[in-house]
Amino acid sequence: QHLAGVQVKELVRLTHAFLLRYSAAKRKKNLVDFGDLEHLALNVLSEKTPDGEKPTLVAAQYRESFEEIMIDEYQDSNQVQEEIMRAISMEPEGGHNLFMVGDVKQSIYRFRGADISNILNFEKEYKGTRTIRLEQNYRSTQNILDAANAVIKNNVGRKGKTLWTDAGSGEKVTIKT
């Protein structure tokens, strides 16, 4: 197979070689990137006592520091961020003190590891969740929103939502080909 004139196997080989050199350069200069910071934070929050039985106090100290935790743009969270959030939000009686803001239709960071299933499965993972859908649109007319709703309803793996506005019906939508 070719991708822009380069064989896929060669691209994989070059990517692997780059990542090895990149990791070595970071270690040599004692540097970390954003992904490293996320993993380091998770490691600290997940540490266990020497016997491996109980978590250390770090996660507990963060849980006690925050009455509520609000995470914006949750649709763009990755698996490591999800685990960090879980570690600092779990209350002793098993509940969570979370307020999530996100829109499954606006997930744009998959290339960076964002996992849309975090928001799609939120209600299933966190029992007793209350969802508030923000459906009123302040920028568009109803005809524009009706056209958008007609297209969006065909998407798979989405949460139900019907956009509406007080801005009036506006001009009819025409499709030009």
C-alpha positions as CSV (number, residue, x, y, z in Angstrom):
1,Q,0.0,0.0,0.0
2,H,1.1,3.6,-0.7
3,L,0.2,6.7,1.1
4,A,1.2,9.9,-0.7
5,G,3.9,8.0,-2.6
6,V,5.4,6.4,0.5
7,Q,4.9,2.7,1.4
8,V,3.0,2.3,4.6
9,K,5.6,-0.1,6.0
10,E,8.3,2.5,5.4
11,L,6.1,5.2,7.0
12,V,5.7,2.9,10.1
13,R,9.4,2.3,10.2
14,L,10.2,6.0,10.0
15,T,7.6,6.9,12.6
16,H,9.0,4.3,15.0
17,A,12.6,5.5,14.4
18,F,11.5,9.1,15.1
19,L,9.7,8.2,18.3
20,L,12.7,6.3,19.6
21,R,14.9,9.3,18.9
22,Y,12.4,11.7,20.4
23,S,12.1,9.6,23.6
24,A,15.9,9.4,23.9
25,A,16.3,13.1,23.4
26,K,13.7,13.9,26.1
27,R,15.4,11.5,28.6
28,K,18.8,12.9,27.8
29,K,17.6,16.5,28.5
30,N,15.3,15.5,31.4
31,L,12.3,16.8,29.5
32,V,8.6,15.7,29.4
33,D,5.8,16.5,27.0
34,F,2.1,16.9,27.7
35,G,1.4,13.1,27.3
36,D,4.2,12.4,29.8
37,L,2.8,14.9,32.3
38,E,-0.6,13.1,32.1
39,H,1.0,9.7,32.7
40,L,3.2,11.0,35.5
41,A,0.1,12.6,37.2
42,L,-1.8,9.3,36.9
43,N,1.1,7.4,38.3
44,V,1.3,9.6,41.4
45,L,-2.5,9.4,41.9
46,S,-2.5,5.6,41.4
47,E,0.4,4.8,43.7
48,K,-0.2,2.1,46.3
49,T,1.2,1.6,49.7
50,P,4.4,-0.6,49.8
51,D,2.2,-3.7,50.5
52,G,0.2,-2.8,47.4
53,E,-3.1,-3.0,49.3
54,K,-4.2,0.6,49.7
55,P,-3.8,3.7,47.6
56,T,-1.5,6.4,49.0
57,L,-2.9,9.6,50.4
58,V,-2.2,11.7,47.3
59,A,-5.5,11.0,45.5
60,A,-7.4,11.2,48.8
61,Q,-5.9,14.7,49.5
62,Y,-7.1,15.9,46.1
63,R,-10.5,14.4,46.6
64,E,-10.8,16.3,49.9
65,S,-9.5,19.5,48.4
66,F,-12.4,19.8,45.8
67,E,-16.1,19.8,46.7
68,E,-17.0,19.6,43.0
69,I,-14.9,19.0,39.9
70,M,-16.0,20.7,36.6
71,I,-14.4,19.4,33.4
72,D,-15.1,21.4,30.2
73,E,-14.8,20.0,26.7
74,Y,-15.2,16.5,28.1
75,Q,-15.8,15.1,24.6
76,D,-12.1,15.7,23.9
77,S,-10.8,13.9,27.0
78,N,-8.5,10.9,26.6
79,Q,-8.3,7.6,28.5
80,V,-5.5,8.9,30.8
81,Q,-7.5,12.1,31.6
82,E,-10.5,9.9,32.4
83,E,-8.5,7.8,34.8
84,I,-7.1,10.9,36.5
85,M,-10.6,12.4,36.8
86,R,-11.9,9.1,38.3
87,A,-9.0,9.0,40.8
88,I,-9.6,12.4,42.2
89,S,-13.4,12.4,42.1
90,M,-14.4,9.1,43.7
91,E,-16.0,9.8,47.1
92,P,-15.6,7.3,49.9
93,E,-19.2,6.1,49.6
94,G,-18.7,5.4,45.9
95,G,-20.3,8.5,44.4
96,H,-18.7,11.2,42.3
97,N,-18.7,15.0,42.6
98,L,-18.5,15.7,38.9
99,F,-19.9,18.4,36.6
100,M,-19.1,17.6,32.9
101,V,-19.6,20.0,30.0
102,G,-19.3,18.6,26.5
103,D,-20.9,18.1,23.1
104,V,-20.5,14.8,21.2
105,K,-20.9,16.7,18.0
106,Q,-17.8,18.8,18.6
107,S,-15.2,16.2,19.3
108,I,-12.1,17.3,17.3
109,Y,-9.1,15.9,19.0
110,R,-9.2,12.2,18.1
111,F,-5.8,12.6,16.4
112,R,-4.4,13.4,19.9
113,G,-6.0,10.5,21.6
114,A,-9.5,12.0,22.5
115,D,-11.9,9.1,23.2
116,I,-15.5,10.1,22.4
117,S,-16.7,7.0,24.3
118,N,-15.8,8.9,27.6
119,I,-18.8,11.2,27.1
120,L,-21.0,8.7,25.3
121,N,-20.7,6.2,28.2
122,F,-20.7,8.8,31.0
123,E,-24.3,8.1,32.2
124,K,-23.7,4.4,32.2
125,E,-20.3,4.6,34.0
126,Y,-21.6,7.1,36.6
127,K,-25.0,5.9,37.8
128,G,-27.4,8.6,39.0
129,T,-26.1,11.2,36.5
130,R,-28.4,14.0,35.6
131,T,-28.0,15.2,32.0
132,I,-29.0,18.8,31.0
133,R,-29.1,19.2,27.3
134,L,-28.3,22.7,26.0
135,E,-30.4,22.8,22.9
136,Q,-31.3,26.4,22.5
137,N,-29.2,28.1,19.7
138,Y,-28.7,31.8,19.8
139,R,-26.9,32.3,16.4
140,S,-29.0,30.5,13.8
141,T,-32.6,30.6,12.5
142,Q,-34.9,27.6,12.9
143,N,-34.7,26.7,9.2
144,I,-30.9,26.4,9.5
145,L,-31.3,24.3,12.7
146,D,-33.9,22.1,11.1
147,A,-31.5,21.3,8.2
148,A,-28.7,20.6,10.7
149,N,-31.0,18.4,12.8
150,A,-32.0,16.4,9.7
151,V,-28.4,15.7,8.9
152,I,-27.2,15.0,12.5
153,K,-30.0,12.5,13.3
154,N,-28.4,10.1,10.8
155,N,-25.1,10.0,12.8
156,V,-24.4,6.8,14.7
157,G,-23.0,6.9,18.3
158,R,-24.6,10.1,19.3
159,K,-26.8,11.5,22.1
160,G,-30.2,12.7,21.2
161,K,-30.6,16.5,20.9
162,T,-32.9,18.8,19.0
163,L,-31.6,22.3,18.4
164,W,-34.1,25.2,18.5
165,T,-34.1,29.0,18.6
166,D,-36.2,32.0,19.4
167,A,-34.7,33.8,16.3
168,G,-37.6,33.0,14.0
169,S,-37.7,30.7,11.0
170,G,-35.5,32.7,8.7
171,E,-34.9,32.1,5.0
172,K,-35.5,28.7,3.6
173,V,-32.4,26.5,3.2
174,T,-31.6,25.8,-0.4
175,I,-29.1,23.2,-1.6
176,K,-27.1,24.0,-4.7
177,T,-25.1,21.3,-6.5
